[in-house]
């Protein structure tokens, strides 16, 4: 008689208990999040569009760096933020005080005049930055 009572308890009023988990809602949520991340990821990696000259040597980039960009219309940007040369001097000087091994990568459009690039490079050197790298784009294989 006790066995019959146990059987009646496990089935309950609504029928037998389900041992399966429905994963369809979970998969739906994960797919929606995946689509959102795929759409927004390229927007987070945006930068300033410049055409840098091509070279055959490779650039070595340290883990921490500041990128100084000069656009075709002679605009100066520090890590994607517009900056004047006076403010650039103050920012770089304070950066060198905090970390003597600071480095700056200069990325200039190939149509920018040499004098403009040297004027910005002079500001960087006067601020005390000893490590300055010039960003270039590699020449495609087979073209020299």
Secondary structure, DSSP 4 states (H G I P E B T S, - for coil): -HHHHHHHHHHTTT-SPP-----HHHHHHHHHHHHHHHHHHHHHT------PPEESSPPP--SS-EEEEE-TT--EEETTEE--HHHHHHHHHHHHHH-TT-EEEEEE-TTS-HHHHHHHHHHHHHTT--EEEE--EEPPTT--
